[in-house]
């Protein structure tokens, strides 16, 4: 939906100024809620399930540490 279509909807509905303010507030809240940064999502994950996020972090570190010798071995074989 672009600005032109939105303006047509506004005029078709003919809301009062109070209704327009409420609608704009709801739309901007909805847009802001969908634009969460990645760091906030990770912090939310840690807050909700600390054991799962801790295990994910441990697995990530272990995969990086195990991946280095495997890459070295793959390069040596080639």
C-alpha positions as a LaTeX table, in Angstrom:
\begin{tabular}{lrrr}
\hline
Residue & $x$ (\AA) & $y$ (\AA) & $z$ (\AA) \\
\hline
Unk1 & 0.00 & 0.00 & 0.00 \\
Unk2 & 1.45 & 3.36 & $-0.98$ \\
Unk3 & 0.64 & 6.87 & 0.23 \\
Unk4 & $-1.90$ & 7.49 & $-2.51$ \\
Unk5 & $-3.92$ & 4.38 & $-1.63$ \\
Unk6 & $-3.72$ & 5.24 & 2.06 \\
Unk7 & $-5.04$ & 8.74 & 1.38 \\
Unk8 & $-7.96$ & 7.29 & $-0.60$ \\
Unk9 & $-8.81$ & 5.00 & 2.32 \\
Unk10 & $-8.69$ & 7.92 & 4.75 \\
Unk11 & $-11.12$ & 9.94 & 2.67 \\
Unk12 & $-13.41$ & 6.93 & 2.17 \\
Unk13 & $-13.61$ & 6.25 & 5.88 \\
Unk14 & $-13.88$ & 9.92 & 6.83 \\
Unk15 & $-12.64$ & 9.44 & 10.41 \\
Unk16 & $-12.78$ & 12.15 & 13.03 \\
Unk17 & $-9.51$ & 13.78 & 14.14 \\
Unk18 & $-9.47$ & 11.67 & 17.33 \\
Unk19 & $-9.98$ & 8.49 & 15.34 \\
Unk20 & $-7.19$ & 9.51 & 12.95 \\
Unk21 & $-4.80$ & 10.04 & 15.85 \\
Unk22 & $-5.64$ & 6.64 & 17.32 \\
Unk23 & $-5.26$ & 4.93 & 13.94 \\
Unk24 & $-1.92$ & 6.61 & 13.28 \\
Unk25 & $-0.72$ & 5.65 & 16.75 \\
Unk26 & $-1.74$ & 2.03 & 16.21 \\
Unk27 & $-0.13$ & 1.86 & 12.79 \\
Unk28 & 3.13 & 3.37 & 14.01 \\
Unk29 & 3.14 & 1.06 & 17.05 \\
Unk30 & 2.59 & $-1.91$ & 14.75 \\
Unk31 & 5.42 & $-0.79$ & 12.44 \\
Unk32 & 7.76 & $-0.16$ & 15.37 \\
Unk33 & 6.94 & $-3.55$ & 16.89 \\
Unk34 & 7.94 & $-5.31$ & 13.68 \\
Unk35 & 11.29 & $-3.47$ & 13.46 \\
Unk36 & 13.05 & $-5.02$ & 16.42 \\
Unk37 & 16.83 & $-5.14$ & 16.26 \\
Unk38 & 18.58 & $-8.49$ & 16.28 \\
Unk39 & 20.22 & $-7.76$ & 19.64 \\
Unk40 & 16.80 & $-7.26$ & 21.23 \\
Unk41 & 15.64 & $-10.60$ & 19.87 \\
Unk42 & 18.72 & $-12.35$ & 21.32 \\
Unk43 & 18.19 & $-10.66$ & 24.67 \\
Unk44 & 14.58 & $-11.78$ & 24.58 \\
Unk45 & 15.71 & $-15.34$ & 23.91 \\
Unk46 & 18.11 & $-15.26$ & 26.85 \\
Unk47 & 15.40 & $-13.79$ & 29.06 \\
Unk48 & 12.81 & $-16.40$ & 28.10 \\
Unk49 & 14.96 & $-19.53$ & 28.05 \\
Unk50 & 18.44 & $-19.10$ & 29.52 \\
Unk51 & 19.39 & $-22.78$ & 29.27 \\
Unk52 & 18.51 & $-23.02$ & 25.60 \\
Unk53 & 20.37 & $-19.85$ & 24.70 \\
Unk54 & 23.37 & $-20.91$ & 26.79 \\
Unk55 & 23.46 & $-24.28$ & 25.07 \\
Unk56 & 23.22 & $-22.57$ & 21.67 \\
Unk57 & 26.18 & $-20.37$ & 22.56 \\
Unk58 & 28.22 & $-23.37$ & 23.73 \\
Unk59 & 27.42 & $-25.34$ & 20.58 \\
Unk60 & 28.40 & $-22.34$ & 18.44 \\
Unk61 & 31.77 & $-22.02$ & 20.17 \\
Unk62 & 32.41 & $-25.76$ & 19.93 \\
Unk63 & 31.55 & $-25.82$ & 16.24 \\
Unk64 & 33.98 & $-22.98$ & 15.57 \\
Unk65 & 36.71 & $-24.70$ & 17.57 \\
Unk66 & 36.09 & $-28.07$ & 15.90 \\
Unk67 & 35.79 & $-26.48$ & 12.46 \\
Unk68 & 39.30 & $-25.04$ & 12.47 \\
Unk69 & 41.17 & $-28.38$ & 12.57 \\
Unk70 & 38.74 & $-29.87$ & 10.05 \\
Unk71 & 39.39 & $-27.01$ & 7.66 \\
Unk72 & 43.13 & $-27.40$ & 8.16 \\
Unk73 & 42.85 & $-31.14$ & 7.44 \\
Unk74 & 40.72 & $-30.50$ & 4.33 \\
Unk75 & 43.29 & $-28.02$ & 3.01 \\
Unk76 & 46.12 & $-30.45$ & 3.68 \\
Unk77 & 44.36 & $-33.24$ & 1.81 \\
Unk78 & 43.70 & $-31.03$ & $-1.22$ \\
\hline
\end{tabular}
